[in-house]
């Protein structure tokens, strides 16, 4: 029998499914009580393939066991509890006030604010600054939240390792009674003037202005939980929870409504397996292509990406992840390139141009917003027009010490700030009018992907996800896959809970930082690991825009899904004196995928079979390397793991290339496990432009027969391409200026890519390419950047609408064939070597070319026909 204690407001229980008959997690949270045993529980049915008559196989074993745990949440740490109670009372008073003057009066009566104003002449300082009521409110809110040390000019804070210089400054501060802010000051902290005041330099005034900006953004964005005061309350509550080894599900902010719940069970979710149910996968992908005019694209790019350690080699400036040079282009360029490939496929099937609106959440971390804007401008907004992009900047939030919840400070007026997690994207999008912007473009849903995941658009994954969501009117969908044990990634779960007699079901996510709270063991697969049963959360989402907007506009905690405070990683920063600090801490973060917690479906009685069929949330499943492989952290010199590094993700791209081309009767070496390449090169380099597909069913009709030898390199940057029986031993690079079409100026004066117009084209039939290719011995090669040294190569460069053809020939050695705009070059074999024929393309074929691939559909499949003109 489960150990039972009384909790407030209600008694709760957790059940978790596991195939194992014993698990040390399932025990009473009271250490004096004996361990619990499992009891059998009927499993939920697997998720049928919706309209498909043949359901996909389940993602996990059908037999599971559960155990019930009843417990009371531990009381918060007494120090935290006192401060939380004080701040909640203050928040309540402020929320009942209607004017700034009333709110300021309440703040002035707070004991912390009173003490602050009477210390070191701060009251006179504030009055001398000429601050408006709103600015005074921000400063006093920060002080009331217990963070007056941020405004302390660096003299009043306690430092366990205070240097002699700091000691002197601290002593000096003791005798300063008056402070005078003046434009005549020099330096960054302050110096005493002849009247006994302190002159503050321009840098310090700028720091103070920046602090007001940060405080203003926190107050505005977190208004739904009480602004600055609410932010600190949430921080302290999460810190109080994390101070206990075992946590109540009631304290998990992933499932904030569970406080109202008497029963909660978490099951491994079941979804459509795209890798096995290929017929349905093709149909779902077609729905996705057909629905492209109804879809938007969302990129959360505001993260600081500290683990990547990306630095500008010329300036030494830290750069955001979007700027990582990967496979010959930045990661952001890779996202847009994948999107344009889907739009090109839509054009080829339906003959209409479709430009998807793209919303990008940026931040000021590492000048993220400026870098992304500059890159888009430099590349002419990717031939899509400035009006098809909407950039909106997420606020930075203060980082706190895990020990006491105090904001970390670099120097006077400069708290350590980080982006508040990708989950702020929904409320921020509502606040900034992004949902309305999508509606103005005629969009109903959107796909969401992160910049570091370089394989998310592989084959049918993204299209099928969006297709199912649109076709079946779902509110949210996850693209998932097998989870790598021990990886820093969350899991997808099926939630079952009882709310006031009704049963609620839906798919959601638990972040890896929260596993302990759910008793989910981390590390390698073991009999005690629940992770083995749950698929990976990849943060590839489909969202129904009106449904998400309804939650985002709720002006409640619901609009900030999955609030967490991850203190498992240290906050690293450099203070005013140049000292480097590494402090256990974190900042309040939200997780965008946990917006799903708002989309549970309720039933009058408990469901045991088929519940997934009718849920507003859904999941698709595919091979891991076709769903997620991230370049999110820099590989350390002695690190033997390539997981989540650029080196590791490159190998997954090569594995996908093998899967794609080996099906086309092309012989090429197989890519082995990552450990084989820790100290060695990849077996080959193959980079294919996604517009060759992007679904593999299309790409495979353009390739047939031949071989690619070990150590070879193939790069194809042209969509209209034919490969028939090619033997490649060395490097072959084919690059077109007009990969998918040419650009034109539209009626708004913007440069727009015109699909299918004056494309470059290349046909290769029965040829052998032999050259020395890549210099694999060069120590300067960086394969994941595609920054390599070559001894020899065959290069074909197509300008404008140029065409290149080669038939029945051996091309040996180093060659560059550059074809001018408006010409076709043909290579054949002659008696004394290669015969090169250059002809002007006839005028009537200039726009559409002398040949093209005609796309058509038959049932759920896409068929190609080569049309010669």
TORMINU-748068 format. One record per residue (C-alpha): x, y, z. Coordinates in steps of 0.25 Angstrom, whole numbers, padded with zeros to 4 digits, always signed. Layout:
XYZ/...
END
This chain:
+0000+0000+0000/+0005+0014-0004/+0010+0023+0007/+0000+0034+0009/+0002+0048+0015/-0007+0060+0015/-0004+0071+0005/-0010+0085+0002/-0018+0088-0006/-0020+0073-0010/-0014+0059-0010/-0007+0056-0023/-0001+0043-0029/+0008+0040-0040/+0008+0027-0048/+0019+0024-0059/+0020+0013-0069/+0032+0004-0070/+0034-0010-0075/+0043-0013-0063/+0038-0020-0051/+0046-0013-0041/+0051+0001-0041/+0057+0008-0029/+0050+0021-0032/+0036+0015-0028/+0037+0017-0014/+0031+0025-0003/+0036+0039-0003/+0037+0037+0012/+0051+0030+0014/+0045+0023+0026/+0035+0016+0018/+0037+0003+0010/+0039+0002-0005/+0026+0000-0013/+0024-0011-0023/+0019-0010-0037/+0005-0014-0041/+0000-0017-0055/-0008-0006-0063/-0014-0008-0076/-0007+0000-0087/-0012+0010-0096/-0014+0006-0111/-0004+0011-0121/-0006+0023-0130/-0012+0018-0143/-0008+0025-0155/-0020+0034-0155/-0026+0032-0169/-0018+0020-0172/-0024+0006-0171/-0011+0000-0166/-0007+0005-0153/+0008+0008-0150/+0015-0001-0140/+0016+0004-0126/+0028+0012-0122/+0030+0004-0109/+0027-0010-0103/+0012-0012-0101/+0013-0017-0087/+0016-0007-0076/+0015-0007-0061/+0012+0005-0052/+0012+0009-0037/+0005+0019-0029/+0011+0029-0020/+0004+0038-0011/+0012+0049-0003/+0012+0063+0002/+0021+0074-0004/+0032+0078+0005/+0031+0091+0011/+0040+0102+0005/+0054+0106+0011/+0050+0115+0023/+0058+0126+0018/+0052+0125+0004/+0038+0123+0010/+0039+0136+0018/+0044+0144+0006/+0034+0138-0004/+0022+0141+0006/+0027+0156+0007/+0028+0157-0008/+0014+0151-0010/+0008+0160-0001/+0015+0172-0008/+0010+0167-0021/-0004+0166-0017/-0004+0180-0012/+0002+0185-0025/-0008+0177-0033/-0019+0184-0026/-0014+0198-0029/-0018+0205-0042/-0008+0217-0043/+0007+0218-0043/+0006+0228-0031/-0001+0217-0023/+0009+0207-0026/+0020+0215-0023/+0014+0219-0009/+0013+0204-0007/+0027+0201-0010/+0032+0213-0002/+0026+0206+0010/+0033+0193+0008/+0044+0191+0018/+0055+0188+0008/+0052+0200+0000/+0052+0209+0013/+0065+0203+0017/+0071+0205+0003/+0067+0220+0002/+0073+0223+0015/+0086+0217+0012/+0098+0224+0006/+0089+0236+0001/+0082+0227-0009/+0069+0236-0007/+0076+0248-0012/+0083+0241-0023/+0070+0236-0029/+0063+0250-0027/+0075+0256-0034/+0074+0247-0046/+0061+0253-0051/+0055+0240-0053/+0040+0239-0057/+0030+0231-0049/+0031+0219-0057/+0047+0218-0056/+0045+0221-0041/+0036+0209-0040/+0045+0200-0047/+0057+0203-0038/+0049+0202-0025/+0043+0189-0030/+0057+0183-0032/+0060+0188-0018/+0048+0182-0012/+0051+0169-0019/+0063+0169-0011/+0073+0173-0021/+0078+0186-0016/+0093+0181-0018/+0091+0184-0033/+0089+0199-0030/+0101+0199-0020/+0111+0205-0029/+0119+0193-0026/+0123+0198-0012/+0113+0191-0003/+0113+0177-0008/+0119+0166+0000/+0130+0158-0007/+0137+0146-0001/+0149+0149-0009/+0150+0164-0008/+0163+0169-0014/+0171+0180-0007/+0165+0190-0017/+0151+0186-0014/+0154+0187+0001/+0159+0202-0001/+0147+0205-0009/+0137+0199+0001/+0144+0207+0012/+0143+0220+0003/+0128+0217+0002/+0126+0217+0017/+0129+0232+0017/+0121+0236+0005/+0108+0243+0010/+0105+0250-0003/+0105+0246-0017/+0104+0255-0029/+0102+0250-0043/+0109+0259-0053/+0113+0259-0068/+0127+0264-0063/+0131+0250-0057/+0141+0241-0063/+0143+0226-0061/+0133+0215-0060/+0130+0215-0045/+0131+0229-0039/+0141+0239-0032/+0139+0248-0021/+0137+0263-0024/+0141+0275-0016/+0127+0276-0010/+0128+0262-0004/+0119+0256-0015/+0122+0246-0026/+0124+0249-0040/+0119+0238-0049/+0124+0237-0063/+0117+0235-0076/+0119+0220-0076/+0113+0218-0063/+0101+0227-0067/+0100+0218-0079/+0100+0205-0071/+0089+0211-0062/+0081+0214-0075/+0083+0200-0079/+0079+0195-0066/+0066+0203-0067/+0064+0196-0080/+0066+0182-0075/+0056+0185-0063/+0046+0191-0072/+0046+0179-0081/+0045+0169-0069/+0034+0177-0063/+0026+0178-0076/+0028+0164-0081/+0026+0157-0068/+0014+0165-0065/+0005+0153-0065/+0012+0148-0052/+0015+0161-0046/+0026+0167-0053/+0040+0169-0046/+0034+0164-0033/+0027+0152-0039/+0040+0148-0046/+0047+0148-0033/+0036+0140-0026/+0036+0130-0037/+0052+0129-0036/+0051+0127-0021/+0040+0116-0022/+0048+0108-0032/+0060+0109-0024/+0053+0105-0011/+0048+0093-0019/+0061+0089-0025/+0067+0089-0011/+0060+0076-0008/+0065+0063-0014/+0051+0058-0018/+0040+0067-0023/+0025+0066-0023/+0019+0067-0037/+0011+0078-0031/+0024+0087-0031/+0027+0084-0046/+0024+0096-0054/+0024+0088-0066/+0010+0083-0062/+0006+0095-0054/-0009+0091-0054/-0006+0078-0046/-0008+0085-0033/-0023+0084-0037/-0021+0069-0040/-0024+0057-0032/-0017+0047-0041/-0006+0048-0051/+0000+0037-0060/+0011+0038-0070/+0011+0028-0082/+0021+0026-0093/+0014+0033-0105/+0010+0026-0118/+0011+0033-0131/+0011+0030-0146/+0025+0024-0150/+0029+0030-0163/+0040+0020-0165/+0032+0008-0165/+0018+0013-0170/+0024+0019-0183/+0011+0020-0191/+0004+0028-0180/+0017+0036-0179/+0017+0040-0194/+0002+0044-0192/+0005+0052-0180/+0016+0059-0187/+0007+0062-0199/-0003+0069-0189/+0009+0077-0184/+0013+0082-0198/-0002+0085-0202/-0003+0093-0189/+0009+0101-0191/+0001+0114-0194/-0006+0112-0180/+0008+0111-0173/+0017+0120-0166/+0031+0117-0161/+0036+0121-0147/+0051+0121-0143/+0055+0123-0128/+0069+0129-0130/+0070+0137-0117/+0078+0127-0109/+0092+0131-0105/+0098+0117-0109/+0110+0118-0099/+0113+0103-0101/+0117+0106-0116/+0127+0116-0112/+0126+0123-0126/+0136+0135-0127/+0139+0144-0139/+0153+0140-0143/+0156+0154-0147/+0149+0163-0136/+0149+0153-0125/+0134+0156-0123/+0125+0145-0118/+0115+0141-0128/+0101+0134-0127/+0099+0120-0132/+0091+0125-0145/+0105+0131-0150/+0112+0117-0149/+0119+0114-0162/+0114+0100-0165/+0115+0092-0178/+0119+0105-0186/+0109+0114-0180/+0103+0120-0167/+0093+0111-0160/+0082+0122-0162/+0085+0121-0177/+0083+0106-0176/+0069+0108-0170/+0064+0117-0181/+0070+0108-0191/+0062+0096-0186/+0050+0105-0186/+0052+0109-0201/+0054+0095-0205/+0040+0092-0200/+0034+0104-0207/+0041+0100-0220/+0035+0086-0219/+0021+0093-0217/+0024+0101-0230/+0028+0089-0238/+0016+0082-0234/+0005+0093-0235/+0012+0103-0244/+0010+0114-0234/+0020+0123-0226/+0019+0122-0210/+0027+0130-0201/+0026+0126-0186/+0026+0137-0176/+0037+0135-0166/+0036+0140-0151/+0050+0140-0144/+0051+0142-0129/+0065+0149-0127/+0071+0155-0114/+0082+0165-0111/+0091+0154-0105/+0104+0154-0113/+0098+0164-0122/+0089+0153-0127/+0078+0163-0133/+0089+0172-0140/+0096+0160-0146/+0084+0153-0151/+0078+0166-0157/+0092+0169-0164/+0093+0155-0170/+0079+0156-0176/+0082+0169-0182/+0095+0165-0187/+0088+0153-0194/+0077+0162-0199/+0067+0155-0190/+0070+0142-0197/+0062+0147-0210/+0049+0146-0202/+0047+0161-0199/+0048+0168-0185/+0033+0168-0184/+0033+0153-0182/+0042+0153-0170/+0038+0158-0156/+0049+0159-0146/+0045+0161-0131/+0054+0162-0120/+0053+0154-0107/+0056+0161-0094/+0069+0157-0085/+0066+0153-0071/+0075+0154-0059/+0083+0141-0055/+0083+0138-0041/+0091+0130-0031/+0086+0116-0028/+0090+0118-0013/+0081+0130-0010/+0074+0135-0022/+0082+0148-0023/+0084+0154-0036/+0098+0153-0041/+0105+0166-0044/+0117+0169-0054/+0119+0183-0049/+0111+0194-0044/+0097+0195-0050/+0101+0183-0059/+0094+0170-0055/+0098+0157-0062/+0086+0155-0072/+0083+0143-0081/+0071+0140-0091/+0059+0135-0083/+0058+0122-0091/+0051+0119-0104/+0037+0117-0097/+0036+0133-0096/+0033+0132-0111/+0018+0131-0110/+0015+0142-0101/+0025+0151-0108/+0019+0148-0122/+0006+0152-0117/+0011+0165-0110/+0019+0168-0123/+0007+0165-0132/+0014+0154-0139/+0001+0145-0139/-0007+0156-0146/+0005+0158-0156/+0003+0143-0160/-0012+0144-0161/-0009+0156-0171/-0001+0147-0179/-0013+0137-0179/-0006+0126-0170/-0013+0117-0161/-0002+0108-0155/+0013+0109-0154/+0025+0099-0153/+0036+0102-0142/+0050+0098-0143/+0063+0102-0136/+0075+0107-0143/+0085+0096-0138/+0077+0084-0143/+0083+0082-0157/+0075+0070-0161/+0061+0074-0157/+0056+0076-0171/+0062+0063-0176/+0052+0055-0185/+0038+0055-0181/+0039+0058-0166/+0035+0073-0166/+0025+0072-0177/+0018+0060-0171/+0017+0067-0158/+0011+0080-0163/+0002+0072-0173/-0004+0063-0162/-0006+0076-0153/-0013+0083-0164/-0021+0072-0170/-0026+0067-0157/-0028+0081-0150/-0018+0078-0139/-0014+0089-0129/+0001+0084-0127/+0010+0073-0132/+0023+0068-0128/+0034+0061-0138/+0041+0051-0129/+0051+0039-0130/+0059+0030-0121/+0066+0036-0110/+0081+0035-0108/+0082+0031-0093/+0089+0041-0085/+0087+0052-0095/+0084+0066-0091/+0070+0066-0097/+0056+0064-0092/+0045+0053-0094/+0031+0053-0100/+0021+0048-0091/+0006+0044-0092/-0001+0051-0080/-0013+0045-0073/-0019+0052-0061/-0032+0054-0054/-0038+0068-0052/-0050+0069-0043/-0055+0055-0048/-0052+0057-0062/-0040+0050-0069/-0031+0058-0077/-0021+0054-0088/-0010+0060-0097/+0004+0059-0101/+0015+0068-0095/+0029+0069-0091/+0038+0067-0079/+0052+0074-0080/+0064+0067-0076/+0066+0077-0065/+0053+0072-0059/+0056+0057-0059/+0059+0057-0044/+0046+0063-0041/+0039+0051-0048/+0048+0041-0043/+0053+0038-0057/+0067+0033-0056/+0078+0039-0065/+0091+0033-0071/+0092+0020-0079/+0081+0010-0082/+0079+0001-0070/+0068-0007-0064/+0065+0005-0055/+0064+0015-0066/+0050+0020-0070/+0057+0028-0081/+0058+0016-0090/+0043+0016-0091/+0041+0030-0096/+0045+0037-0109/+0053+0049-0110/+0047+0063-0110/+0054+0070-0122/+0047+0084-0122/+0042+0082-0136/+0027+0086-0135/+0015+0088-0143/+0006+0099-0136/-0008+0104-0140/-0007+0119-0139/-0020+0122-0133/-0020+0112-0122/-0006+0116-0118/-0010+0131-0119/-0021+0128-0109/-0012+0123-0099/-0001+0134-0101/-0012+0145-0099/-0017+0139-0086/-0009+0149-0078/-0007+0138-0068/+0004+0128-0064/-0001+0119-0075/+0005+0129-0086/+0019+0125-0080/+0019+0110-0082/+0029+0101-0075/+0036+0110-0065/+0049+0104-0060/+0061+0109-0053/+0073+0100-0058/+0084+0102-0048/+0092+0089-0052/+0101+0098-0061/+0109+0109-0055/+0108+0124-0059/+0121+0128-0065/+0124+0143-0065/+0135+0154-0063/+0133+0165-0053/+0138+0179-0054/+0151+0176-0048/+0154+0166-0059/+0152+0154-0050/+0145+0142-0056/+0134+0135-0048/+0127+0122-0050/+0115+0122-0040/+0105+0111-0039/+0092+0118-0043/+0082+0120-0054/+0071+0129-0059/+0056+0127-0061/+0054+0120-0074/+0041+0116-0081/+0040+0104-0091/+0033+0106-0104/+0028+0092-0106/+0021+0092-0092/+0010+0100-0098/+0004+0087-0101/+0000+0086-0086/-0011+0095-0090/-0017+0086-0100/-0021+0074-0092/-0035+0067-0096/-0044+0063-0085/-0054+0051-0085/-0064+0047-0074/-0058+0034-0072/-0044+0028-0073/-0039+0024-0087/-0031+0011-0088/-0031+0009-0104/-0030+0019-0115/-0029+0031-0108/-0018+0037-0117/-0027+0037-0129/-0036+0049-0124/-0026+0057-0117/-0022+0071-0121/-0008+0068-0120/+0000+0057-0128/+0014+0052-0130/+0021+0046-0142/+0033+0038-0141/+0045+0035-0151/+0059+0030-0151/+0067+0039-0141/+0077+0044-0152/+0065+0049-0160/+0059+0057-0149/+0070+0062-0140/+0085+0064-0140/+0090+0077-0134/+0103+0086-0135/+0100+0092-0122/+0113+0090-0114/+0128+0092-0117/+0136+0079-0117/+0147+0079-0106/+0161+0075-0110/+0161+0062-0102/+0146+0059-0103/+0143+0045-0109/+0128+0048-0111/+0123+0055-0124/+0109+0056-0119/+0103+0069-0122/+0116+0075-0128/+0117+0080-0142/+0126+0068-0145/+0116+0058-0140/+0104+0065-0148/+0113+0064-0160/+0114+0049-0159/+0098+0048-0158/+0097+0057-0171/+0107+0047-0178/+0099+0035-0173/+0086+0041-0179/+0094+0043-0192/+0097+0028-0191/+0083+0024-0189/+0078+0033-0200/+0088+0029-0211/+0090+0014-0208/+0075+0012-0211/+0078+0018-0225/+0088+0006-0228/+0100+0015-0225/+0111+0008-0218/+0118+0016-0207/+0124+0013-0193/+0115+0012-0181/+0117+0022-0170/+0121+0014-0157/+0118+0018-0143/+0123+0032-0137/+0135+0026-0129/+0141+0021-0142/+0143+0036-0146/+0148+0042-0133/+0162+0043-0138/+0160+0041-0153/+0153+0047-0165/+0139+0044-0170/+0138+0033-0181/+0134+0043-0192/+0127+0057-0193/+0114+0058-0200/+0106+0071-0200/+0093+0071-0208/+0084+0084-0209/+0071+0081-0203/+0063+0086-0215/+0068+0073-0222/+0056+0067-0214/+0054+0071-0203/+0047+0058-0201/+0055+0046-0204/+0045+0040-0214/+0048+0052-0223/+0063+0052-0221/+0064+0037-0224/+0058+0039-0238/+0069+0049-0242/+0080+0039-0238/+0083+0025-0243/+0095+0015-0244/+0110+0017-0242/+0119+0018-0230/+0125+0028-0221/+0139+0023-0215/+0144+0025-0201/+0150+0038-0199/+0142+0045-0210/+0135+0058-0210/+0122+0061-0217/+0115+0075-0216/+0102+0078-0225/+0097+0092-0224/+0086+0091-0235/+0072+0086-0235/+0070+0082-0249/+0080+0071-0249/+0082+0057-0255/+0092+0046-0251/+0092+0033-0259/+0103+0023-0256/+0114+0032-0251/+0127+0026-0245/+0133+0037-0236/+0147+0035-0230/+0152+0049-0225/+0144+0062-0225/+0133+0067-0233/+0126+0080-0230/+0115+0086-0238/+0110+0100-0234/+0099+0108-0241/+0096+0123-0239/+0082+0121-0241/+0079+0108-0234/+0064+0109-0233/+0062+0121-0242/+0066+0135-0244/+0063+0148-0237/+0054+0160-0241/+0050+0173-0234/+0035+0172-0230/+0025+0184-0230/+0030+0187-0216/+0044+0189-0220/+0049+0176-0213/+0058+0166-0219/+0049+0153-0221/+0054+0139-0225/+0045+0135-0237/+0044+0119-0237/+0047+0112-0249/+0051+0124-0257/+0065+0123-0264/+0070+0112-0255/+0084+0105-0257/+0083+0091-0262/+0093+0079-0262/+0092+0065-0268/+0103+0054-0266/+0102+0041-0273/+0112+0029-0273/+0124+0037-0269/+0136+0034-0260/+0142+0045-0251/+0156+0042-0247/+0165+0052-0239/+0173+0053-0226/+0161+0061-0220/+0162+0065-0205/+0176+0066-0198/+0172+0058-0187/+0186+0059-0180/+0184+0074-0179/+0183+0078-0164/+0175+0091-0168/+0163+0083-0173/+0151+0086-0165/+0141+0076-0171/+0128+0081-0164/+0131+0095-0169/+0134+0089-0183/+0146+0097-0182/+0156+0088-0188/+0169+0087-0197/+0168+0080-0210/+0179+0074-0219/+0170+0073-0231/+0155+0074-0235/+0145+0074-0246/+0137+0088-0244/+0125+0092-0252/+0121+0106-0251/+0108+0110-0257/+0105+0125-0258/+0090+0130-0260/+0083+0120-0268/+0095+0112-0273/+0094+0097-0276/+0105+0086-0275/+0104+0072-0281/+0114+0061-0281/+0113+0047-0288/+0121+0035-0289/+0134+0041-0285/+0145+0040-0275/+0149+0053-0268/+0163+0051-0262/+0171+0061-0254/+0168+0076-0250/+0157+0083-0259/+0148+0095-0257/+0137+0096-0267/+0131+0110-0266/+0118+0112-0274/+0114+0127-0277/+0099+0131-0276/+0091+0127-0288/+0100+0116-0293/+0100+0101-0292/+0113+0093-0291/+0114+0079-0296/+0126+0069-0292/+0128+0057-0300/+0140+0048-0303/+0149+0050-0316/+0161+0043-0322/+0171+0052-0315/+0163+0055-0302/+0151+0063-0298/+0142+0070-0308/+0136+0083-0303/+0124+0088-0310/+0118+0102-0306/+0105+0106-0312/+0096+0118-0310/+0083+0114-0304/+0071+0117-0314/+0064+0129-0310/+0051+0122-0308/+0057+0113-0298/+0064+0124-0290/+0054+0124-0279/+0050+0110-0277/+0063+0103-0282/+0065+0092-0293/+0060+0081-0283/+0053+0080-0269/+0047+0071-0259/+0032+0070-0260/+0026+0067-0246/+0013+0060-0244/+0005+0052-0234/+0000+0038-0234/-0008+0035-0222/+0001+0038-0210/+0014+0038-0219/+0021+0049-0227/+0026+0044-0241/+0036+0051-0249/+0037+0051-0265/+0049+0057-0272/+0044+0066-0283/+0054+0070-0294/+0050+0082-0303/
END
